[in-house]
Amino acid sequence: MTSQTIHIATDERGVARLTLTRPDKHNALSAEMIDALTSAVRDLGNDKTVRVVVLTGEGASFCAGGDLGWMRAQFDATRAGRMVEARRLAMLFKALNELPKPLIARVQGNAFGGGIGVLSVCDMVIAASTARFGLTEVRLGIIPATISPYVVARIGEANARPLFLSGKIIDAWQAHATGLLSRVVAEEALDEAVEAEIRHFLSASPQAAARAKALARSVGRPITDGMIDDVVEQLADAWETEEAREGITAFFDKRQPNWRQA
Ligand SMILES: C/C(=C\C(=O)SCCNC(=O)CCNC(=O)[C@H](O)C(C)(C)COP(=O)(O)OP(=O)(O)OC[C@H]1O[C@@H](n2cnc3c(N)ncnc32)[C@H](O)[C@@H]1OP(=O)(O)O)CC(=O)O
């Protein structure tokens, strides 16, 4: 399946490569991309010939998070409208999290905001040593909301708090230390490292792997529908503040936000 924002190619072993294809926008998650990705992930989950899914981004970044143009366009929408858009994101992370197959992320360049949400629901994250990571939402006047249950489940509260509250950008080794990344390799060794992990996953029984994955995500810190409803509301609330308007406007104006005037 191919859309303008994603590309999927499946090989004879049943390895599906799902590529984000908005390189000119650093693969930011537009509404169109979110919907295409959510529906592709559901289809791959139902396709018995698919054994492993590899997620990657075309160009200089893995994924620059939520599309800020799409977010800016919601400033004058109603709260109900923003809730619909926030839920779109939440449904993407839910679908990725519940994909009943091994999901490997191949990460180059930047993974910011929603891009870290995507990584947090992968079973294995292999990143180039040159990659950079940031939960930059608070620098834009919004919050890491729909991604928060998955990020905290993955890296723990102690690692999440400073990143959530500062939006600071960290390198691949720092991200590895939090538990976000499974492996860090030289950029030129990325494909070889992904291939090695694919072979490990292919040696597992598909039904057993699906059951094991369901166990891994439900034991310890289950993510409930109520939790998802709550984070959707929280994103919609943060999205309508003057600070969000200032932060996102400042991004496009290529200047620092002025929080005092917001
Ligand atoms: C999921 C939730 C929230 C979020 O995810 S909020 C978004 C968080 N993401 C960011 O803060 C990243 C913003 N982008 C950047 O910091 C930089 O663009 C970059 C990725 C570091 C790349 O920098 P570089 O200088 O190489 O390139 P440009 O800045 O000139 O960008 C080129 C081009 O791409 C556009 N773009 C980049 N990121 C986004 C984006 N996130 N949304 C929309 N567009 C983006 C940029 O505007 C440029 O476009 P031009 O038309 O070429 O000017 C919510 C939750 O957690 O619930």
The ligand as a MOL file (V3000), in Angstrom:
LIG
                    3D

  0  0  0     0  0            999 V3000
M  V30 BEGIN CTAB
M  V30 COUNTS 57 59 0 0 0
M  V30 BEGIN ATOM
M  V30 1 C 2.5940 14.6480 19.4240 0
M  V30 2 C 2.4500 15.9160 20.1470 0
M  V30 3 C 3.2060 17.0050 19.9520 0
M  V30 4 C 4.3310 17.1690 19.0640 0
M  V30 5 O 4.9200 16.2790 18.5130 0
M  V30 6 S 4.8000 18.8130 18.8550 0
M  V30 7 C 6.1180 18.7760 17.6990 0
M  V30 8 C 7.4290 18.4900 18.3350 0
M  V30 9 N 8.4550 18.6330 17.2990 0
M  V30 10 C 9.3780 19.5840 17.2830 0
M  V30 11 O 9.5020 20.3920 18.1880 0
M  V30 12 C 10.3070 19.6020 16.0980 0
M  V30 13 C 10.2000 20.8970 15.3420 0
M  V30 14 N 11.1870 20.9470 14.2850 0
M  V30 15 C 12.4730 21.2630 14.5040 0
M  V30 16 O 12.9120 21.4780 15.6150 0
M  V30 17 C 13.3570 21.3600 13.3090 0
M  V30 18 O 12.5630 21.5810 12.1750 0
M  V30 19 C 14.2300 20.0940 13.0690 0
M  V30 20 C 13.4140 18.8200 12.9910 0
M  V30 21 C 15.2930 20.0030 14.1850 0
M  V30 22 C 14.9780 20.2710 11.7090 0
M  V30 23 O 15.6660 21.5080 11.7050 0
M  V30 24 P 16.2980 22.0550 10.3440 0
M  V30 25 O 16.9060 23.3800 10.6620 0
M  V30 26 O 17.1500 21.0080 9.7360 0
M  V30 27 O 15.0650 22.2310 9.3560 0
M  V30 28 P 13.9010 23.3220 9.3930 0
M  V30 29 O 13.5710 23.7060 10.7930 0
M  V30 30 O 14.2310 24.4190 8.4520 0
M  V30 31 O 12.6620 22.4620 8.8400 0
M  V30 32 C 12.5110 22.1650 7.4400 0
M  V30 33 C 11.0390 22.2150 7.1500 0
M  V30 34 O 10.3740 21.2400 7.9630 0
M  V30 35 C 9.3220 21.8980 8.6760 0
M  V30 36 N 9.0930 21.1920 9.9570 0
M  V30 37 C 10.0030 20.6870 10.7810 0
M  V30 38 N 9.3920 20.1350 11.8430 0
M  V30 39 C 8.0750 20.3280 11.6700 0
M  V30 40 C 6.9270 19.9870 12.4410 0
M  V30 41 N 6.9920 19.3130 13.6030 0
M  V30 42 N 5.7270 20.3380 11.9580 0
M  V30 43 C 5.5940 20.9970 10.7770 0
M  V30 44 N 6.6550 21.3370 10.0060 0
M  V30 45 C 7.8720 21.0050 10.4590 0
M  V30 46 C 9.8250 23.3190 8.8620 0
M  V30 47 O 8.7560 24.1830 9.1570 0
M  V30 48 C 10.4430 23.5690 7.5080 0
M  V30 49 O 9.3900 23.8090 6.5890 0
M  V30 50 P 9.5940 24.8870 5.4010 0
M  V30 51 O 8.2680 24.9450 4.7170 0
M  V30 52 O 10.6930 24.3280 4.5460 0
M  V30 53 O 10.0070 26.1820 6.0660 0
M  V30 54 C 1.3540 16.0170 21.1550 0
M  V30 55 C 1.3690 14.9410 22.2110 0
M  V30 56 O 2.4490 14.5260 22.6620 0
M  V30 57 O 0.2600 14.5580 22.6170 0
M  V30 END ATOM
M  V30 BEGIN BOND
M  V30 1 1 1 2
M  V30 2 2 2 3
M  V30 3 1 2 54
M  V30 4 1 3 4
M  V30 5 2 4 5
M  V30 6 1 4 6
M  V30 7 1 6 7
M  V30 8 1 7 8
M  V30 9 1 8 9
M  V30 10 1 9 10
M  V30 11 2 10 11
M  V30 12 1 10 12
M  V30 13 1 12 13
M  V30 14 1 13 14
M  V30 15 1 14 15
M  V30 16 2 15 16
M  V30 17 1 15 17
M  V30 18 1 17 18
M  V30 19 1 17 19
M  V30 20 1 19 20
M  V30 21 1 19 21
M  V30 22 1 19 22
M  V30 23 1 22 23
M  V30 24 1 23 24
M  V30 25 2 24 25
M  V30 26 1 24 26
M  V30 27 1 24 27
M  V30 28 1 27 28
M  V30 29 2 28 29
M  V30 30 1 28 30
M  V30 31 1 28 31
M  V30 32 1 31 32
M  V30 33 1 32 33
M  V30 34 1 33 34
M  V30 35 1 33 48
M  V30 36 1 34 35
M  V30 37 1 35 36
M  V30 38 1 35 46
M  V30 39 1 36 37
M  V30 40 1 36 45
M  V30 41 2 37 38
M  V30 42 1 38 39
M  V30 43 1 39 40
M  V30 44 2 39 45
M  V30 45 1 40 41
M  V30 46 2 40 42
M  V30 47 1 42 43
M  V30 48 2 43 44
M  V30 49 1 44 45
M  V30 50 1 46 47
M  V30 51 1 46 48
M  V30 52 1 48 49
M  V30 53 1 49 50
M  V30 54 2 50 51
M  V30 55 1 50 52
M  V30 56 1 50 53
M  V30 57 1 54 55
M  V30 58 2 55 56
M  V30 59 1 55 57
M  V30 END BOND
M  V30 END CTAB
M  END
